[in-house]
Amino acid sequence: MDSLFTKIKGGVGAPQGFLTSAISCGIKNPDATRLDLGLIYSEVPCTSAGTFTTNRVKAAPVKLSQAHLRKGELRAVIVNSGNANACTGVVGIRDAKAMCAGAAAELKLKTSEIGVCSTGVIGLPMPIARIEPRIPELVAKLSTTGGADVAAAIITSDTHTKEISISVVIDGYKVKIGGCVKGAGMISPSMATMLCFITTDATLTSECLRKGTLECVENSFNRITIDGDMSTNDTVIILANGKSGMPTIRRNSGACKIFRAAMQYVMLELAKAVVRDGERVTKFVTVDVKGARTYLDAKKVAEAVSKSALVKASWNGGDPNWGRIIHAVGYSRARIREELVDIFINDQAACLGGLQAPTPMDLLRTIVAKPEFTIAINLNQGEANYTMYTSDLSPEYIDFNRSEYAYWKQARKDGLI
Amino acid sequence: MDSLFTKIKGGVGAPQGFLTSAISCGIKNPDATRLDLGLIYSEVPCTSAGTFTTNRVKAAPVKLSQAHLRKGELRAVIVNSGNANACTGVVGIRDAKAMCAGAAAELKLKTSEIGVCSTGVIGLPMPIARIEPRIPELVAKLSTTGGADVAAAIITSDTHTKEISISVVIDGYKVKIGGCVKGAGMISPSMATMLCFITTDATLTSECLRKGTLECVENSFNRITIDGDMSTNDTVIILANGKSGMPTIRRNSGACKIFRAAMQYVMLELAKAVVRDGERVTKFVTVDVKGARTYLDAKKVAEAVSKSALVKASWNGGDPNWGRIIHAVGYSRARIREELVDIFINDQAACLGGLQAPTPMDLLRTIVAKPEFTIAINLNQGEANYTMYTSDLSPEYIDFNRSEYAYWKQARKDGLI
């Protein structure tokens, strides 16, 4: 960890002036034993930013949160897991509005100050009747120690919660940043999303926060892939409430650079945690492309290798199959020359100049047998580079994703369809 | 089958004036029990055409066949399975040239009249010492009845041979077209290729044949996908020797249209056979996109749905999961409007206007339980359409592709590396 930052406890509840809570409403499972409705609230007004899925099919809460962010600043976020409220038409919009209105009424805020997120199965109506009457209870439970509960309320097929909080000194002021994430993202878009919430008591102009968020998301969440799919619900929302008392951070200042590095660190740690907790994942692989003619060429190569089903299957089998890697490099549409391509597994050469390197295959096999390794690809054509974080693809992943029929059966039993 | 065409026997050996043969050289398996070297030869000069992988990493035989086709017309093709001769550098080029030179010497042709193809594992040197001395035997075995042997000599992980031959009457002349294909293509590029050979005794100008081939490949082999990967070796080669005695078919004539329809039929049947025989495939799915604003939009939607790991996993599980289908439609980058999208499974509506249709889920499940069905997607925005042929994705596919280490071990035992 960069010595600039100190890890602290508390997740999204760590920064000053943030209150959080979560309850069980029976959305995720009918017996309501798991937390599935969460709330993040700032005691004072915030500056805020968000990035959302570029899927043309957008869930109702995504459309509503985008509209609220266009109107002004958010100060609270309500989030549920178990149902994505996606492909639910006007009824879905009505349900997402009801969640915001309920929270706004209890918190004495404008509806447009509330962000709303949902994650879960696509195409089933929201069980809104289980949510609305519980919002007063959710608000009553708000506390400075609820960060871990929010992290638990957003997960679906994740095997564990994923949260982080750090403190960083900026211009002499101690600033805290907290975050939690719900995996899946491209991993399991039907379950249905990557959701990330970041809170901070730093003081930033809206412009500085929004531009910084775009850049940090580009260098973290946009660089991970599990199965190449893209969700209808992906959302990152960040709230900055200024409770650290520091002077306002403006664009291009030294303070802005430090804050951005800190936010980048938080987002990248959370993004990597999503890959590590991917469905039935057994390997965490860094794909490091160097020597491309352009940034776009480097990105194309990294994406093609990171998404190839055959490359990922070979990693699952512990097979250091550089032939499959170079074939993905070849079809990436980047400008490459086969005879210049070098491929390293950690620091061992697997392929030099497009041909098999002399490294013993058994040495490469011991590296690929490990749970984490790096595939470094040097195209030897220029100066551009790009890094992605990906996983293997296991037979168990396919098996896990073969059917969601159980959800439909439950929904019919519940009278939702 | 279109009544214009009559199915006949003989595969690539069916058209008049073509001789074919195959032998076992121990490239595919050391005990040489399986055919792995094949030859197709025309008794008279041909017009010829070929299409090749667009992967920037191209196998040596692909580079050489392309060069020979640029120089003039091919009259014979030599092909091996078991080794792709890809990522093998100058040694690979030398080996591919040796295969052509050996065949040319025995057949009394110029080296540039020989096409050469290889399929199998990538990155291992060709066992050329097992091939060269056997070429005289391969040529001596040429006969009019060897079509099925060639079809057998080109397969690798295929579970059976795939060949077809038809006759069609054009301008009063009976014309024959034969073809065989080796699956994999995107299915198993490391094993390593889709290879297709077509023979015909029709008489065509080189221009008519080459343009027709491009169009027919675009409407057949370019419309199939199994795992979204693209091989280093994909090749389609067609030889037309004019032995039917018909007058020369020229571009844009009525005869040209009939011939093209016949070639299209042959290629599409072979392409579909590749999908049906895909590795560990249990479903053959036609993805039919209609109502797109442009051809490119329709293609983007068809490709996104056909390649989505999550959509394909749901088909494997017999789950009529329209939510996953519409989410792939959404991220396809085509211009779509969620509220206009209809999705049908065979003739039953699964999604209407972006929302769940009233069709009982159990009825949709009985359709998806079948080995073949059609997903029809109407974007309701225009007149353009596009069809793709795809498969499910099974846990067994990943399991099957986990490791090729056995090939490397065998190659070391054989002294090749």
Interface residues (C-beta under 8 A of the other chain):
Chain A: T54 N55 R56 V57 K58 A86 C87 T88 G89 V121 I122 G123 L124 S188 P189 S190 A192 D227 G228 D229 M230 S231 T232 S308 A309 L310 A313 S314 N316 G317 G318 D319 N321 W322 G323 R324 I326 H327 A328 V329 G330 Y331 S332 A334 R335 I336 R337 E338 E339 V341 C351 G353 G354 L355 Q356 M361 R365 L393 S394 P395 E396 Y397 I398 D399 N401 R402 S403 E404 Y405 W408 R412 I417
Chain B: T54 N55 R56 V57 K58 A86 C87 T88 G89 V121 I122 G123 L124 S188 P189 S190 A192 D227 G228 D229 M230 S231 T232 S308 A309 L310 A313 S314 N316 G317 G318 D319 N321 W322 G323 R324 I326 H327 A328 V329 G330 Y331 S332 A334 R335 I336 R337 E338 E339 V341 C351 G353 G354 L355 Q356 M361 R365 L393 S394 P395 E396 Y397 I398 D399 N401 R402 S403 E404 Y405 W408 R412 I417
